[in-house]
Amino acid sequence: MKINGKQSFSKSPDGNFYAIGLNYKKADAEIRGHFSISEEAQANILEQAKEEGIQSLSLISTCNRTELYGIAQHPFQLIKLLCEHTNGSIEEFEKVAYIYKNKAAVSHLFKVGTGLDSQILGDFEIISQLRNSFRHSKRVELMNPFMERLANAVIQASKRIKNETEISSGATSVSFAAVQYILARVPYVSDKNILLFGTGKIGRNTCENLIKHTKNKHITLINRTKDKAEKIAGKFNLVVKDYTDIQSEIAQSDILIVATGAQNPTISKELLFLKKPLLILDLSIPKNVSDNVKENKLVTLVHLDNLSSVTDKTIENRTSQIPKAKTIINEIETEFNTWAENRKFAPTIKALKTKLAEIKAGEIDFQRKKISNFNEQQAEIISNRIIQKITTHFANHLKDDTVSTPESIELINQVFQLSNQEV
């Protein structure tokens, strides 16, 4: 695997900043399913990371990507955590994954958080998922100042892009794409019997899009936890059936939409007793519909990867907004990188300033006793300006890419006898 990054980036004492993962570009839905992280697995990954001495880590697992962002001595620390807590193997990961390091990792996180790397351009659901991940990491004390500042910068970029561009204009999401697919391929869709199995976030969004765009009044909801389905059904005046009725409900349906979020298939050929064609849309990662349903000749199975081709004027308009979005990202990312570069020598400059202030105080005290009518106020003003100019010169020197910052810092420490406590 190629590691994309720059060695000159500020390295934390705890290691480098890495972004590792896989997404829809190289990993199909089945592979992505192997690396899907459940809520329990997420908690276990963070807990193990702390036990192994990793100081900062966040992760995200959606239908289109699974990624870990953290500071480590080597990316394999993060890869190992991922593979140990999912159904994916290291060998499988190596075939489809990417590893970004330091500045490249920062750039990647900005693209992800602002929807530029999403399967559906401008998908702003991703930033809320990232925000929740960052909050979780902070709660369990796995968010150091570097990553906390980076998280805030990514959130800021996302807000500005949403407010200052039209990249999030129009309705487009997995649920919207599913409904568009149905509208394009199913005639008289308002008269068809539609069964929605699963009422999580994607299921709810799909339900709303179905009602809005199909004008269908024959939508039935089924969820393993019936009261969740009833809450949504009450909002839209829909029918709810028990999970035990799923076989008979499928038999009566023209369209079955599955968004259950289970770790294993919930629909298989054994549930299908069909007398008419059935279109099945599986919007879940991992796949919640077994491929064996295709053995039934009346079945047409569509997975969410097949929906990426569903485009409209919304996508065209969003694409035109990419340059504006990139300008905003570049501005905020540059500010962050400057801060990250400066933070490695900021303690030294601060300690140097303190040392010079001590020298100044001693000298002013000496001159006050030695010189009659000594103007202490003027001496303070001149001395402070000299200290500011000296520290600025040193700071500019340390920012210079042509010098070795660690060696320069060590020299400053030795010349001015700066102690470890000061730095």
N, C-alpha and C positions, 0 to 999 in steps of 0.2 A: 504494500500500500504506500502511496506517495503521501508524505506529510507536507502540507502547504503552510508556509509561515516564514517569519523573518527572525534570525537569531539576534538582531540588534534590539529587539523590543525589550522593554523593562522586564526582567525576570524576577518573580517573587522569590523570597528565601525558601518558599515551599515548593517551587518548581515553575513550570511554564503554564500558560493558559491554553487549554485545548478544547476544541469542539469535535466530538466524534459522533458518528451516527450513520443512518441510511435513510433514504427517502424514495419517493415515487419515481425518480428519474432513472434509477438503476435497479431498484428492488421492486418486484411485482407484489401484488397484494398478499400472496401466500407467504413470501419471505418476510414482508413487513409484519405479518401476523406472528411469525416466530419470535420477533423481537418486541412485540407489544408488551408494555409494562402496565400491570394492574396496579391499583392503589396500594394493595398490600406489598407488592414487589417494590414499588417506589419507596415506601417507608423502610423496607429492608435494605435497599440499596444505600439510602442515606445513613442508616444506622451503621452498616458495615463500613461505609466510607469514613465515618468518624473513628471507628475502631482501628482502621488502618492508617490513621493519621492524615487523611486528606482534609485540608482546612476549608475548602470551598467547593460546593458542587450543587448544580441544579440540573433538572432533566425534564424532558417533554416527550410524551407519547401520544400521537394522534393517528387518525386513519391514514395520513400521508407520510409521516416521519416518526422516527424515534431518535432522539439526540441527547447526549450528556455534555454539559458544559462545566468544566472544572479546572482547578489548578493541581497539577500533579508533576512528579519527577519524570514520568514517562506515560504516553497515552495508553499503554497496555493496562495500566492500573484501572482506567475507566472502562476499557473494552472488557476486561475480566469481570468487573462489577456487572456490566450489562448482560453478559452471557451467562453468568452464574444465576441470575434472577429472572431469566426469560427462557423460552424454548429454543433460542438460537444458539448456534455453535460459533466458535472463533473462526473456523474454516469458512463457514457460510458468510460470516460478517466480512471477512477479508475480500470476498468476491464482489461485494456490492457497496462496501462502505467508503467513507471518506474521513480523513483526519485533518483538521486545520489547527495551526499552532500560532499563538500570540496574535500579531496583527491580522493575519488571515482569519483566525478564529473570531476575532472581534468583528471583522467585516461580515463574516458569515452570519453571526448572530444578529447584526443589524438588518441584513436582507431577510432573514427568517421573521424577525419581529415586526417588520414593516410590510409583510405580505408580498415582497418582491420574489421570494423563493417558493411561494405557495403554488400548488397545482392549479388553483383558480386564482389568477392574479388579483392582488388587493384583498385577499381574504383576511379580514381583521379579527376573526375569531381567534387566530393564533396568538395575538398579543395578550388576550385575557387568559389564555392557557399558560403563556409564559409568565405573566404577572403572578398567577396562582403558584406556579412553581418557585418563583423567586421568594414569595412570601413564606412558602413552606420551608425552603432552605434557611431563611432567616430565623424562623421559629425554632428550628432545631440547631441553630448556631453553626450553619455551614455556609455563611455568606461573609467573606472578608471585605475590607474596604474597597479593594479593586473590583470585585464582582458586584458589590452593591452599587458602586458608582456606574459601572457598565450597564447594569440592569436599568437604572434610572435614565441613563442616556438613551437606551433603546426604546424605553417607554415614551420618553420625550419626543424622539424622532417619529414614532408611530402616531402620536397625537398631532404633531405638526403636519404630517403628510395627510392625515385624515381631514384636518381642518383647512389646509392650504392647497390641496389638490383634489381632483375628482377621481382618484384612483379607487376609491371605495364606493363610487356612485353606482346606482343600479343594483338590482338584486341578483346575486350570483353566489352560490355555495353548493356544497354537495347535494343538499336537499332541493335547491332550486334546479340544479342540473338534472336531478332525477325526474322532477316534474316536467321539465322541458323535454326530456327524452320521451316520457309518456305522451305528452301533447303531440310530439312530432311523429309518433309511430302507432298510436292507438286511436282509431276512428271512433267518433261518438263517445268520447271518454266520460262525458257527464252522465252517461247511462250505464257505465260499467260498475261492477261490484269490486270495491277496493278494500283490501285487508291490510292494515298496518300492524305489524308485529314488533313491539318494542317502542317504548315512549320516553327514551332518554332524550338528550339534547337534539341529536340528529332526527330522531323520530318526531319530536315536537315541531321542529322547524319544517320537516317534510309535511306534517299534517297541516300546518298553516299555509304552506305553499299549495298543497293540493286543493284546499278549500278556496283559496284566493284565485287560482288560475284555472281550475278545472270545472268549477261550479257544480261539483259532484255532491249529491246528497246521500250516496250509498257507501259511505266510508265506515268501516268497522275497526275498532281498536281492540287489541289483545296485548296484555302485558302479564308477566309472571306475577307481579304484584298488582292486583286488580285496582286498588284504590288510586294508584298513580295514573292509570288509564282513565279512571272515572273523573279525576280532576280536569284532565285535558278535554275529555268528552263533554263535560258539563259546560266548558267554555264555548264549545262549538256545536253543541247539541247533536253529538254523534252517539252511535251505538257502541256499547262495550260488551264483550263476551268473555267468559271464563277461559283460562288457559287450557282447561280440559276439553274445550270445544274446538280447539284449533284445527283438528283434522276435518271436521265437517264444514268449518268456515272456509278452509282452503278450497274444498271441493266446490263451494258455491261462488268462489271469487274468480274474477277475470285478471286481476292484478294483485300480486302479493309483494309488499315492501317490507324487508326485514332489516331492522336496526336495533338488535338486542344487545350488542356489546358483550356477548358471552365469549369465553375463551375457546369454546369448541362449537362445532356446528349445531344449530338448534332445529334446522329443517333438513330432512333427508328424504329419499325416495319412498321410505316406508310410510311417510305421512300423506303421500299423494294418491288419492283415489279420484282420478279426474275423468270427466266426461266432455270437457271442453278445453280449449287452449288456455294456458296460464302463463302470464308474464311475471317472472320473479326478479325483483331488483334487490340485490344484497348490498346494503350501504355500510356494512360492518367490517372492522378490522380488529381481530382476525376474521376470516370469512365465517359467517354464521349459516351459510347454506352449503351443504355438501355438493360436490361436483356430480355425485351419483344421481341427482335429480334430473340430469340431462339424459339419463337412460329412458325417461318417460318422453315419448315423442310429442306429447302435447305441451311440453315445457320449453319456454325460452328463458334462459338465465343470463342476467346482466349484472356484472359486478361494478363497483364504483370506478375502477380503472377505465371501464368502457365509457364512462360518462364524461371523461376529460375532453372528448371531442365535441361535446355539446357547447357551442359558442353562439354568441349573438352580438348585437351592437354594443352591448355593455362592455364586453371584453375588448372590443376595438377601441372604445373610448378610454378605457382604463390604460391600455397600452400606450396611448398618446401622452399619458400623464407620467410615464416612467422617468423622463429626463428631469422633471420638476422634483420628483421624489428623490432621485439620486443626488440632486443638488442639496437638498435638506439633509440627507444622510451624510453626505461628505462633510458638511459644515459641522454637524454634531459629532461625527466620528473623529474628525481632525481635532476638535476640542478635547475629546476624551483621550486620544493618543498622546496629545501634548501633555495632558495631566499625568498620564501613565508614565511617560518618559521622565517627567520632572520629579515624580514622587520618589525615584530611587536616590536622588541626591538632595532632596528637600531637607531631610534631617541634618545633613552635613552643613548646608547653607545656614540653617537655623542655628546650629551649634556654633558655627563660625561667627554669626552675628552676635550671639550671646557672649562669645569670647572677646570680640572686639569692644563690645559694650562694657565689659569688665575692665579692659585696658583703658578705655576712655574714662570711666569713673575714677580709676586710680590716678590717672594723669591729671584730671581736673582737680581732684582733691589735693594733689601735690602742688599744682600751680596756684591754687587758691591760697595756700599757706605761704608760698614763696613770693608771689607778686602782689604788691599793694594795688588796691582799686581793680582787682581782677574781675573782668566782665564774664561771669559764669554763664549767663544766658546766651551771649554770643558764642562762647566756647562750645556750649551744648549744640547750638544750631549747626556750627561748622563741623563739629565732630560727627554728628548724626549724618550729615550729607556725605562726608568722607566714607563713613561705614557703609552707607547705602551704595555708593559708587564702587567700593571694593567688592562687596558681596555680589553686586550685579555683574562685575567683571568675571568673578569666579563662576557664577551661574551660567553666563554665556559660554565660558570655556567648557563647562561640563556638558552643555547642550550640543557642542560641536561634534558632529558625526566622525570627524577625522581623529579625535583623541580617544584614548582608552579611559572611559569614565571610572571603572573600578580603581585603576592605578592612580588617577588624578585625585580621587576621593581619599585614597590611602595617604598620598603625599600631603594633602591638606590637613588630614588628621595628625600626621607626624609633625609638620611644621608648626601648627598652632596648638599642638598637644591637646587635641580634643579627646576626651575620654569616651568610652563606650556608652556611659550613662547619658552624656550630652548628645551623642549621635543617635 
